[in-house]
Amino acid sequence: LPCLSKGVPNGGMAQFQEEMRQQLETSMHAELEKLLDTATGVDKEVSKKDFDGFKKLFHRFLQVEGPSVDWPKIHRPPEDSIQPYDKIAALPLPDSLADSLNKLVVVKLNGGLGTSMGCKGPKSLISVRNENTFLDLTVQQIEHLNKKYNTDVPLVLMNSFNTDEDTKKILQKYTHHRVKIHTFNQSRYPRINKESLLPVATDIGMTGENADVWYPPGHGDIYASFYNSGLLDQLITEGKEYIFVSNIDNLGATVDLNILHHLVSQPNGKRCEFIMEVTDKTRADVKGGTLIQYDNKLRLLEIAQVPKAHVDEFKSVTKFKIFNTNNLWISLGAIKRLQEQNAMDMEIIVNPKTLDGGQNVIQLETAVGAAIKSFDNALGINVPRSRFLPVKTVSDLLLVMSNLYSLEAGSLTMSQKREFPTTPHVKLGSSFTKVQEYQTRFESIPDMLELDHLTVSGDVTFGKQVSLKGTVIIIANHGDRIDIPAGTILENKIVSGNLRILDH
């Protein structure tokens, strides 16, 4: 908007900008109506609800000027607003945990595709351990709880239009498992032309020219789409009080009975409506969102909201010591109240993209954790790092497939044979980026119990029963190939392109 206001006298600037905003909003509404006219039946109803949410987001986007935080107003959260996990775990658990568990619903964010790991279809269907997918492990965890405590904890999957069909097909295999599974869909919003600020889509369809002009608007959409689906009301009617929300690719995000007990044992007036699990930052987590105190409220601060001059300060491990794991415990009743009052306040994330044809677009998104400031008695809990075990890359996949972790009832725990609790740093090069390529390069997953650091670059393959210890760097020069023979033990070694093995 500022670029349109050159040559306008200062006094008329505000009025001019307001008129421009109104004009853009009117044009956007007209374009959305045209798109709706191309829809029929159920499609039209669903799209209308989606567009209502999009209009609110677009309206707020036009109002925002500059960064959404005023840096001098940022303070460290008060001591009691982020509790150490040990303090909560020290409280004795009641004899009957079933009562607490029967108030809980597990929600997994299942909107993502496996494209970053070279896979088609939902990421949750990638095999991560003993042929088990992310979804298999999640079902096993909840089924184990339901059997052990004789409870009825349901699983809810928030799908996107990208993952819904494939996920629903696979759900049939869990029919005889002891876990009820529900799904609902994220909204579908139109990508916006960066220049005209109007939708790129020409009709409501999702094929041909329209294949990449829609997007799911980030996990902050969970509140509206959960409410709109009718599932939120249904679960409240069934006596459910809290949801535990996490990313389906975070293998550390299991139901924690200590946190659940802390939630349900608070006196009614002090009931905590929102808990965010945070964990200590390491150098690898400098971009992760952090909790701050702002206008006397706990608030999530994401790197995208930070003014450029303060980005290094944001990344510092000394000032902002913790980051958000996106494991969240939220009151269902509070979500319903805030939705009905239209009081859910989340900052807008403007995500620029370039379509295949080279067109620059933006998509407006929100993050689920950003709503923390809208809830009463919100709390952070500083949990052990083991509750944050995301599989974003093939390097992460190698770690969770290895003997560093043992698997029981769908849950991964660090092997007791590992002498120190930190995870090794693994960096696999571009020859390993896709899951299928990666699988052909390992005859079996190496023993990594004593590994600190692994870097692999170039055309490298591993035979069976290789052992990696300390710091291992393997670099095949362009045109060379390195085959690590079966049974090799590499400890503090650099293996270079001519297959010389050197002490590190």
C-alpha positions in Angstrom: 0.0 0.0 0.0 2.7 2.6 0.8 4.0 2.4 -2.8 0.7 3.5 -4.1 0.6 6.6 -2.0 3.5 8.6 -3.6 2.5 12.2 -4.3 -0.5 12.1 -1.9 -0.4 15.1 0.6 0.4 14.0 4.1 -3.0 14.9 5.5 -4.8 12.7 3.0 -2.5 9.7 3.4 -4.5 7.8 5.9 -7.7 8.4 4.0 -6.1 7.4 0.7 -4.7 4.1 2.2 -8.1 3.3 3.8 -9.8 3.8 0.4 -7.2 1.5 -1.3 -7.8 -1.1 1.4 -11.5 -1.0 0.8 -11.1 -1.2 -2.9 -8.8 -4.2 -2.7 -11.2 -5.9 -0.3 -14.2 -5.3 -2.5 -12.3 -6.6 -5.5 -11.2 -9.7 -3.5 -14.9 -10.4 -2.4 -16.1 -10.1 -6.0 -13.4 -12.6 -7.3 -14.3 -15.0 -4.5 -18.0 -14.8 -5.5 -17.0 -15.6 -9.1 -15.1 -18.7 -7.9 -18.1 -19.8 -5.8 -20.3 -19.5 -8.9 -18.2 -22.3 -10.5 -19.0 -24.7 -7.6 -22.0 -26.9 -7.0 -23.6 -28.9 -4.2 -21.4 -29.9 -1.2 -18.4 -28.3 -2.8 -20.1 -25.0 -2.8 -21.1 -25.2 0.9 -17.6 -26.2 2.0 -15.9 -23.6 -0.2 -18.3 -20.9 1.2 -17.2 -21.7 4.8 -13.5 -21.7 3.7 -13.9 -18.4 1.9 -15.6 -16.8 5.0 -12.4 -17.6 7.0 -10.2 -16.4 4.2 -12.0 -13.1 4.0 -11.3 -12.5 7.7 -7.7 -13.3 7.2 -7.4 -11.1 4.1 -9.1 -8.2 6.0 -6.6 -8.4 8.8 -3.7 -8.7 6.3 -4.7 -5.4 4.7 -4.8 -3.7 8.2 -1.3 -4.8 9.3 1.5 -2.3 8.9 5.1 -3.4 9.6 6.2 -6.1 12.0 3.6 -7.4 14.4 5.7 -6.8 17.5 7.2 -3.7 19.0 10.7 -5.0 20.1 11.1 -2.8 23.2 7.9 -4.3 24.6 9.3 -7.9 24.6 10.1 -9.3 28.0 11.2 -12.7 29.3 8.2 -14.7 30.6 7.7 -14.6 34.4 9.4 -17.5 36.2 6.1 -19.2 37.1 4.7 -19.1 33.6 7.1 -21.7 32.3 7.3 -24.7 34.7 10.1 -27.2 34.6 8.8 -30.7 33.7 10.6 -32.2 36.7 8.4 -30.2 39.1 5.2 -31.4 37.3 6.5 -35.0 37.1 7.3 -35.0 40.9 3.5 -34.8 41.8 2.1 -38.3 42.5 -0.3 -39.7 39.9 -3.7 -40.8 41.1 -4.6 -44.5 41.3 -7.1 -44.1 38.6 -5.7 -42.5 35.5 -8.6 -43.7 33.4 -10.8 -40.7 34.5 -8.2 -38.3 33.2 -7.5 -40.2 30.0 -11.2 -40.4 29.2 -11.3 -36.6 29.0 -8.5 -36.6 26.4 -8.5 -36.6 22.6 -5.2 -37.0 20.6 -5.1 -34.7 17.5 -2.3 -35.2 14.9 -1.6 -32.5 12.3 -1.6 -34.6 9.1 -1.8 -32.0 6.3 1.8 -32.4 5.0 3.1 -34.3 2.0 6.3 -36.2 1.9 7.8 -34.1 -0.9 10.8 -32.9 1.1 11.8 -36.5 1.4 11.1 -37.4 -2.2 7.8 -39.2 -1.5 4.4 -38.8 -3.0 1.3 -38.7 -0.9 0.9 -38.0 2.9 4.1 -37.8 4.9 2.4 -39.9 7.7 2.5 -42.9 5.4 6.3 -43.1 5.1 7.8 -46.1 6.8 10.0 -45.0 9.7 10.7 -48.1 11.8 10.3 -51.8 11.1 7.9 -51.1 8.2 5.7 -49.0 10.6 4.6 -45.6 9.3 4.1 -42.5 11.4 0.4 -43.3 11.4 1.0 -46.9 12.5 3.1 -45.8 15.4 0.5 -43.2 16.5 -2.3 -45.8 16.4 -0.1 -48.3 18.4 0.6 -45.7 21.1 -3.0 -44.9 21.7 -4.2 -48.5 21.4 -1.6 -49.4 24.1 -3.0 -46.7 26.4 -6.6 -47.7 25.8 -5.8 -51.4 26.6 -3.6 -50.7 29.6 -6.0 -48.3 31.3 -9.3 -49.6 29.8 -10.1 -46.2 28.3 -11.5 -44.6 25.2 -8.9 -42.1 23.9 -9.8 -41.3 20.3 -7.4 -40.2 17.6 -8.3 -37.2 15.4 -6.4 -36.5 12.2 -6.5 -33.0 10.7 -6.0 -33.7 7.0 -5.6 -31.2 4.1 -7.0 -31.5 0.7 -3.6 -32.9 -0.3 -3.7 -35.8 2.2 -7.4 -36.6 2.9 -8.1 -39.2 0.2 -5.0 -41.3 0.7 -5.3 -41.2 4.5 -8.9 -42.3 4.4 -8.1 -45.3 2.2 -5.4 -46.4 4.7 -7.6 -46.0 7.8 -9.5 -49.1 6.9 -6.6 -51.2 8.1 -7.2 -50.0 11.7 -10.9 -51.1 11.9 -10.1 -53.8 14.5 -7.7 -51.7 16.6 -8.9 -50.4 19.9 -8.9 -46.8 18.9 -11.7 -44.7 17.4 -10.3 -42.6 14.5 -12.0 -39.4 13.3 -10.8 -37.0 10.5 -11.6 -33.5 9.5 -10.2 -31.2 6.8 -8.2 -28.0 7.0 -9.6 -25.2 4.9 -8.6 -24.6 1.3 -7.6 -21.0 0.6 -6.7 -19.4 -2.7 -3.1 -18.3 -3.4 -2.9 -14.6 -4.1 -1.1 -12.9 -7.0 1.7 -10.9 -5.4 1.1 -7.9 -7.7 -2.7 -7.6 -7.9 -3.5 -9.1 -4.5 -6.3 -11.1 -6.2 -6.7 -14.9 -6.4 -4.8 -16.8 -9.1 -7.6 -19.4 -9.4 -10.0 -19.2 -12.4 -12.5 -21.7 -11.0 -13.1 -23.9 -7.9 -11.4 -27.0 -9.5 -8.1 -28.4 -8.4 -6.8 -30.0 -11.7 -5.1 -28.7 -14.8 -4.3 -25.0 -14.6 -5.7 -24.9 -11.1 -3.5 -27.6 -9.6 -1.3 -25.4 -7.6 -3.4 -22.3 -6.9 -4.9 -23.5 -3.6 -3.1 -24.1 -0.3 -3.9 -25.3 3.3 -3.4 -22.2 5.5 -1.1 -23.5 8.2 -2.0 -25.4 11.4 -3.5 -22.3 13.0 -6.5 -23.2 10.9 -7.2 -26.1 13.3 -9.5 -24.0 15.5 -11.9 -22.8 12.8 -12.0 -26.1 10.8 -12.3 -28.3 13.9 -15.3 -26.2 15.0 -16.8 -26.0 11.5 -16.6 -29.8 11.0 -19.0 -30.4 13.9 -16.5 -32.8 15.5 -15.6 -30.3 18.3 -19.2 -30.3 19.5 -19.5 -34.0 19.2 -16.4 -34.7 21.4 -17.6 -32.2 24.0 -20.9 -34.0 24.1 -19.0 -37.3 24.7 -17.4 -35.8 27.8 -14.0 -34.9 26.3 -12.3 -31.8 27.8 -8.8 -31.5 26.3 -7.0 -32.2 23.1 -3.3 -33.0 22.9 -2.1 -31.6 19.5 1.2 -32.4 17.8 2.8 -32.8 14.4 2.4 -36.4 13.2 6.1 -36.4 12.2 7.3 -35.7 15.8 7.9 -39.2 17.1 8.6 -37.8 20.6 5.0 -36.5 21.0 3.4 -39.2 23.0 0.6 -38.8 25.6 2.3 -37.7 28.8 0.4 -38.7 31.9 2.1 -36.2 34.2 1.1 -33.2 32.0 -2.4 -34.6 31.6 -2.8 -35.0 35.4 -1.5 -31.5 36.0 -4.2 -30.1 33.6 -7.2 -31.9 35.1 -6.2 -31.5 38.7 -6.3 -27.7 38.7 -9.1 -26.1 40.7 -11.9 -24.9 38.4 -11.2 -21.2 38.6 -7.5 -21.8 37.8 -8.0 -24.3 35.1 -5.3 -24.0 32.5 -6.8 -23.7 29.0 -3.5 -24.0 27.1 -0.2 -25.7 27.7 2.7 -25.3 25.3 5.6 -27.8 25.6 8.9 -26.0 25.1 12.4 -27.3 25.3 15.9 -25.9 25.6 17.4 -24.4 22.5 20.5 -25.8 20.9 22.4 -24.3 18.0 20.2 -26.4 15.7 17.0 -24.8 16.9 17.8 -21.1 16.5 14.9 -20.5 14.1 12.3 -22.1 16.4 9.5 -19.9 17.8 9.9 -18.9 21.5 7.7 -17.8 24.3 7.8 -14.1 25.5 5.8 -11.9 27.8 4.1 -9.1 25.8 1.3 -6.8 27.0 1.1 -8.9 30.2 0.3 -12.1 28.2 2.3 -15.1 27.2 2.9 -15.0 23.5 4.6 -17.0 20.8 7.2 -15.1 18.9 8.2 -16.6 15.5 11.2 -15.6 13.5 9.0 -14.2 10.7 7.6 -11.6 13.1 11.0 -10.3 14.2 12.3 -7.0 12.7 15.4 -7.6 10.6 17.6 -5.6 12.9 16.8 -8.0 15.8 17.0 -11.4 14.0 20.5 -12.2 15.4 19.3 -11.4 18.9 16.3 -13.7 18.4 18.5 -16.5 17.3 20.8 -16.1 20.4 20.6 -19.1 22.8 21.4 -16.8 25.7 18.4 -14.4 25.5 15.8 -16.8 24.2 16.6 -20.1 25.8 13.6 -22.2 24.8 11.6 -23.0 21.7 8.1 -24.3 20.9 7.9 -28.1 20.2 4.3 -27.7 18.8 3.1 -30.2 21.4 0.1 -28.4 22.8 -2.6 -29.3 25.3 -5.8 -27.2 24.8 -9.2 -27.0 26.4 -12.1 -28.0 24.0 -14.5 -25.7 25.8 -12.2 -22.8 25.4 -11.8 -23.3 21.7 -15.6 -23.4 21.3 -15.9 -20.2 23.4 -13.2 -18.3 21.5 -14.6 -19.4 18.1 -18.1 -18.3 18.9 -16.9 -15.0 20.2 -14.6 -14.5 17.2 -11.8 -13.9 19.7 -9.1 -16.2 18.5 -6.1 -13.9 17.8 -3.2 -15.2 15.7 -0.6 -13.2 13.9 -0.6 -13.6 10.1 2.4 -15.3 8.4 2.9 -14.1 4.9 4.5 -17.0 3.0 5.9 -16.0 -0.5 5.9 -18.8 -3.2 6.7 -19.1 -6.9 4.4 -21.3 -9.0 5.8 -23.6 -11.6 5.1 -21.1 -14.4 7.2 -18.5 -12.5 4.3 -16.5 -11.1 5.0 -14.9 -7.7 2.2 -15.5 -5.2 1.7 -15.1 -1.5 -0.3 -17.4 0.9 -1.6 -16.2 4.3 -1.1 -18.6 7.1 -1.4 -18.8 10.9 0.3 -21.1 13.5 -1.6 -23.1 16.1 0.6 -22.0 19.0 0.2 -18.3 18.2 -3.3 -18.5 19.8 -1.8 -19.0 23.2 -2.5 -15.3 24.2 -6.2 -15.8 23.7 -6.5 -18.5 26.3 -6.8 -18.2 30.1 -4.1 -19.3 32.5 -1.8 -20.4 29.7 1.4 -22.1 30.7 4.7 -23.3 29.2 6.2 -26.5 30.4 9.9 -27.0 29.7 10.0 -30.7 28.7 13.0 -33.0 28.1 14.4 -32.9 24.5 13.2 -36.5 24.1 9.6 -35.1 23.5 10.9 -33.4 20.4 12.0 -35.9 17.8 10.8 -34.6 14.4 11.6 -36.4 11.2 11.9 -33.6 8.6 14.8 -35.0 6.5 16.4 -38.3 5.6 19.1 -37.6 8.1 16.5 -37.5 10.9 15.1 -40.8 9.5 18.5 -42.5 9.8 18.6 -41.6 13.5 15.2 -43.0 14.3 15.8 -46.2 12.3 19.0 -46.9 14.1 19.8 -48.7 17.3 20.0 -45.3 19.1 16.3 -45.9 19.8 14.3 -48.8 21.0 10.6 -49.2 20.0 7.9 -50.3 22.4 4.1 -50.0 21.9 4.6 -47.4 19.2 6.9 -45.2 21.3 10.6 -44.6 20.6 13.0 -44.1 23.5 16.7 -43.5 23.5 18.6 -46.8 24.1 19.9 -47.2 27.6 23.1 -48.5 26.0 23.9 -45.0 24.8 26.2 -43.3 27.4 25.1 -39.7 26.8 21.6 -38.4 26.2 22.3 -36.1 23.3 21.4 -37.1 19.7 24.3 -37.3 17.2 24.5 -34.7 14.5 23.9 -36.4 11.2 24.3 -34.6 7.8 23.7 -36.7 4.7 24.4 -35.2 1.3 22.2 -34.7 -1.7 22.7 -38.3 -2.9 20.6 -39.4 0.1 17.8 -36.7 -0.1 15.1 -39.1 -1.4 13.9 -42.0 0.8 14.2 -44.5 -2.1 17.8 -43.5 -2.9 18.7 -43.5 0.8 17.3 -47.1 1.2 19.5 -48.4 -1.6 22.6 -46.9 0.0 22.3 -48.8 3.3 22.4 -52.6 3.2 21.6 -52.3 6.9 21.4 -49.3 9.3 24.9 -48.8 10.9 25.4 -49.2 14.7 25.4 -45.6 15.9 25.3 -46.0 19.7 28.7 -44.3 20.1 28.4 -41.8 17.3 28.8 -38.0 17.9 28.9 -36.6 14.4 28.4 -38.0 10.9 28.8 -36.2 7.6 28.4 -38.1 4.3 28.8 -36.4 0.9 28.8 -37.8 -2.6 28.2 -41.4 -4.0 28.6 -43.5 -0.8 27.1 -46.9 0.1 27.3 -48.8 3.4 27.5 -52.6 3.7 25.9 -54.7 6.4 26.8 -54.3 10.1 29.0 -51.1 9.8 29.8 -49.4 13.1 30.2 -45.6 13.4 31.8 -44.1 16.5 32.9 -40.6 17.5 33.2 -38.2 14.5 33.0 -39.8 11.0 33.3 -37.8 7.8 33.0 -39.6 4.4 33.4 -37.6 1.3 33.4 -39.1 -2.2 34.7 -36.6 -4.7 32.7 -35.9 -7.9 33.0 -39.0 -10.2 34.3 -41.2 -7.3 32.4 -43.8 -5.4 33.0 -45.0 -1.9 31.7 -48.4 -0.7 32.1 -48.9 3.0 32.7 -52.7 3.3 30.4 -54.9 5.5 31.6 -55.1 9.1 33.7 -52.0 9.0 34.3 -50.0 12.2 34.9 -46.3 11.6 35.9 -44.4 14.8 37.0 -40.7 14.5 37.8 -41.2 10.8 37.8 -39.1 7.6 37.3 -41.2 4.5 38.1 -39.3 1.4 37.5 -39.8 -2.3 40.5 -42.0 -2.9 39.3 -44.4 -0.2 42.2 -43.6 2.2 41.0 -43.9 5.8 42.7 -41.3 8.1 42.6 -40.7 11.8 40.4 -37.7 12.6 
